[in-house]
Amino acid sequence: MTEKPIQGEKRVFMTGNEVVAWAALAADVDIMYGYPITPQNEVMHYWTRLSPKYGRGFLQTEDEISAGFTTCGGVLSGKRAFTATAGPGNMLMQESMTMAEMMRIPTVLVVQQRGGPSTATVIYSQQEVTMTCFGGNGEGLRIVYSTSTHQELFDYTIKSFNTAWKYRFPTFVLGDGYQAKMRESLYIYDPAAKGIVMEKTVPYLGQEGTPGVDREPQHLRNTYNTEEELNEQVNNLVAEYEKIAPEVIEYQTFNTDDADIVIIAHGVVTRAAQAAVKELRKQGVKAGHFRPVTLRPIAAKELKAVAGKAKKIIIAESAQGQLEKLVKDAIYGIATPLENYFRPGQGITSEELVDLVKKGM
């Protein structure tokens, strides 16, 4: 048996894509399936360099459609498997991810967002929120973590495998091009050293015994013959998703208890929001920040409570209103004035947010 990739805990300085590869190794991932697309490429590059040393596998497929479906196949065989992509690749994987929703296949997909529509730019954006949360021709029954730091990329990549296998819904780690390419320090660790027990993986197919005699039969279906059958299945899926949602939802608040102005942001933009709140507080402005960590399901009750107490809400995102759609749905019925700061494909700085707040006072 090969030694563990990470012994205990250590501090490192690396790119976000390298972080994802190390996190997958630490999570005892058996195999990665993938196809190259910027800015995700180095996840594959680092994985293929590291994985042979620890007895792990890799398959480069002919395209992203195949990468998504082979990931589903690996999971069905009982492997802890994942894939990673960005932009147009994320779009091409939506068919396989909706199949995973319907069949409750615990797939994991890391998305390093790039600009859109179409090829657009390979650099950065937060324009894959809607597609990642609700892509495909279904109800968007998946779990989406939005990370803001390299430490979170490591933590949530590990966590995504446990979330997927525990709840049996496809799980996404939503990073971005900035996180993918830049370097920063973080702690990487063996999950066991932190008391994290990885969920056991089991094969969906090829189990021993006779179905219905030695074990419960499985009905692995993603197609239904009648409207009534589909209606029943979707109702069951939605009921199960809503049941587990309170356990899955994660969010953070910063100085929101007495905030007159609340900045809502996610992912890497939360860094700018936190810094802006600190600066505004120094200047005597009662500013706060609400950060949804899970975009799907989102912390609607908590967000509504914060928004209801504020005098003004500012939604800041590197997209044209994709976070706004989630927020408006969550706080429906709240009359607090709302202002947007949309920068599709562009980074957002704390200075910009401070100026925006001060100009609106």
N, C-alpha and C positions, 0 to 999 in steps of 0.2 A: 504494500500500500504506500502511495506517495505521501510525503509530508504535507502538512497544511501550508497553503500559500502564505498566510500571515500568522506569525506566532505572537500571541498577545496583542499588544497595541503599539503603534509607532507613528511618529509624525513624519509626514512626507510633503513634497512640493511637486505637484504634477498638474497636467491638463485634466479638464473634466471628462474627456473621452477615456483617458487612461484610468481615471477614477472608476468609471462604469465597469471597465474590464476587471479591475481588481475587486470591486464589490461583487461582481458575478462569481468570480473565483471563490471569494470568501463565503458566498452563499451556497457553495457546493453545486453550482450549475454544471450539468453534464455536457451540454452542447449549445452552441450558438449557431443559428442559421442567419445568413445575411446577404445583402447585396450593397455595393458601395454607392453612397451619395453624400455629398458635402452638406453640412459640416459634421456628419456622423462617422465618416470613414475610419477615423483612428480607433473607434471602439473595436471594429473588426481587426485592425492592424495590431493593436496591443493584445487582443484576445488570441490571435493566431501565434503571436510570439510567446505568450505566457502559457496558454492552455496545454501544449504538448508536455510541458515539464510536470504537469499535475494530472495527466491522464484524462484530460477533457477533450471534447470533440468540436469540430467546426465544419460547416458545409456552406460554401458560397454557391448560391443558386443562380439561375439564369436571369432572374428579375425579382422585383419586390413582391409580386403576386405569389411566386413560388416560395419566397422566404417566409411569408405569412402562413401559408398552408403547411409548409414543412415544419414550422414551429408548432402548429396545431398537432401535426402528426407525431412529433417528438413527445409532446405532452401526453397524447393519447397512449403512447407506449410506456408511460410512467417516468419519463425523463423530466428533470428540472431543466427546461429549455427557455431560450429567449431570443429576441431579435431586436434590432435597432435600426432607425431610419430617420428621414426628415422630408419635409415638403411633399413633392410629388410621390415619393416612396410611401409616405404615410397614407396618402390617398389610395394608392394601389393596394395597400394592405387592409383597407377597410372591409373588403368582402370576406376575407378570412377572419377578421376580428368580429364581424357580425355573426359568422358561423360559430365562433367561440362563445358569443353571448347566448345564442340559441341553445347550444349543446353544453353550456356550462364548462367550457374547457379553460383551465387556469393558465392562460398565456400571459407572458410579460413582454411588453414592447417599450423600449426607451426611445423617446422622440427628442431630437435636438433641432428645435424649430429654426426654419429659415424663412426668408421673405416670400410672399406671394402677391397676386395669383400666379399660377403656372411656375415657370422656372425662376423668374424674378431675380432674387439675389441669393447667394450662397452664404451670406454673412450672418444675419440675425433677424429675428422678429419674434412677436408673440401672436402670430397670425394663424397658428394651428390649433387654437383653443376650441373653436366650434367643431372642427373636424375630429379632433381627438376625443372630445366629450360626447359628441352625438353623431359621429360618422356612420355611414352605412344606412341601409333601409330598415332600421328598426328603432327602438326606443332609447338607444344610448345607455344600455344597462352595463356599464363598465365603471371602473374605479380609476381616477386620474389624480396623481400627485403632482403638484407644481413645485419644483425646487428653486431655491434662490442662491445656494452656495455649493461649493464642491463637497463640503461636509454633508450637506443634505443629499447631494447626488449619490454619495456612498451609502448613507443611512437608508434612503428610500429605495435605492436599487435592491438592497438586501431585503428590506421590508416588503417590497412589491411581490417577491416570490412567496412569502408567507401569507400575504393578503390574498393573492390569487388562489393558492391552494387551500386556504382555510374557507374562503367564501365561494370559490368556484365561479368567479366572474373575471373576464380579461382585465388586466391591470396595467396601467400606463405610467411611466415616469416621464413627465413633461419638462425637459430642459430647454436649452436654446443654444444658438451658435456662439454666443459670448461664453457661456459656461463650458461649451465643448472645447473651445480653442485656448482660452486663457489658462494661466497657471496660478494656483494659490495653495496655501498650506492647509492641511487638514490632518485628522487622525484616521488611519485605517486600522482595522482590528479584526480579530477572529470573533465572529458572533458569539461563540460559546464563552469567550472570556467576558462578555457583557451579559451573560445569562440568557442570550437569545437562542431559543430552540427552533430549529428550522422545521417547518411542517413536513410531515412525511409525504412523499410522492408515491402514487400507486398507479399501475397501468389501468387504463379504461378497457383495453382490449387484451385478449390472450390470458386472462386469469384462469387459474385452475378450477376444476369442477364443472358441473353441469348447471347452467342458468336455470333458476326456478326449483332446483333440487338442492344443490350444495351451496348456493348463494343467490342473492336477489338478482333478477335479470336487469340488464340495463337497456334503456331505450334511447339510443343515440341517434336523434333525428334532428335535421334542420329543415325538413320540408313536411308539409301537412296537406292532406287531401281536400279538406273542406274548411270553409270559413269558421264553422263552429269549433273545430279542432284547434285552429290557430288562435282563435279568441281565448279559448281556455288556457292554452299554453302561455300566451303572452300575459294573461291575467296572473297566472301562477308565477311567472318570472318577475313581474312587477311587484307582486306581493312579497316575494322573497327578497328582492332588492331593497324595498322600503323597510323590511324587517331588520336587515343588517346595516342599513345606512347610519343609524345613530352610533354604532360601534366603529364605523369607518371614518366618519367625518372628523377632519382636523382643521384648525384655524389658529391664528395668533392675533392678539390685540396689543397695541402700544399706546398708552395714555388716552384711552377712549372713555374712561369713566366720566371725565368732566369736559370732554372735547366739544368745542363749538363747531370746528371744522374737522371732518374725518376724510382722510385720503384712503381710498380703496385701491389696492394694487396686488399683484401676484408675481410669483417667480422672481427673476432678477431685478425687476422694478421695485420690489419691496425694499431693496437696499436704499434706493434713492428716497423712498417714502419715509423710512425710519430716520435717515439722516436729516431730511427736511423737517420732520416733527421735532427732533432735538434742537435744531437751529431756531425754529419758530417759537418753541417754548422758551428759549433763551431771550427772545425778543418780546416775550409777554403774550404771545398768541396761543390760545388754548387749542392746539392742534393734536390730532390723534391719527392712528393708522390701523386699519383692519386688513388682515391678510388671510384670504382663504388658501389653505394648504391643499385640501382636496377641492378641486374644481367640480368634480363629479364623484359622489354627491357633494353639494356645496352646503356650508353651514348657514342655511337660510334663516333659521330661528334666531341664531346669535347675531347674524348680520342685520336682521330686521330690528332687533333690540337696540343695537348700537346706532343705526341710522335714525331710529325714531327719536333719540335723545339729542341728536346733533342739529345745528342750525344750517349746516351746509355740508354736502357730500361732493367730493371730487374723485372721479374715476380716472386713474392714470394707467395707460397701457400702450405697449408698442404694437398696436393694432387699431383697426378702425371700428371699435365698438363691440368686439367679441366678448370681452369681460363684462362690458356694460349690459349685454343681453342677459347674462347670468345674474348680475346684480339686480337689474330691474325686475326680473322674475321673482327673485328672492325677497325683495322688499316691497312687493306690490301692496298698495294701500297706504304706504308712507308718503306724507306730503312734503318731506324735507326737500328743499331745492337741490338740484343735482347739476353739477358742471363736469364736462369731459375734458380730458387732456389726451388726445389721440396722436400717436406718432408711429404709424405703421412702418416697420422696418428700421426704426431709429431708436437708439438708446435714449433713456430719460435720466437726467441728472437731478440731484437734490436742489441745486441752485435754481433750476427751472421751476421746480415745484414751489420753492419758497417765493420766487417772484410771482408766480401765478396766484398764490394765496394772498400775498400783500397787495397785489393790484386789485383783487376782488373785495378788499376790505373797505 
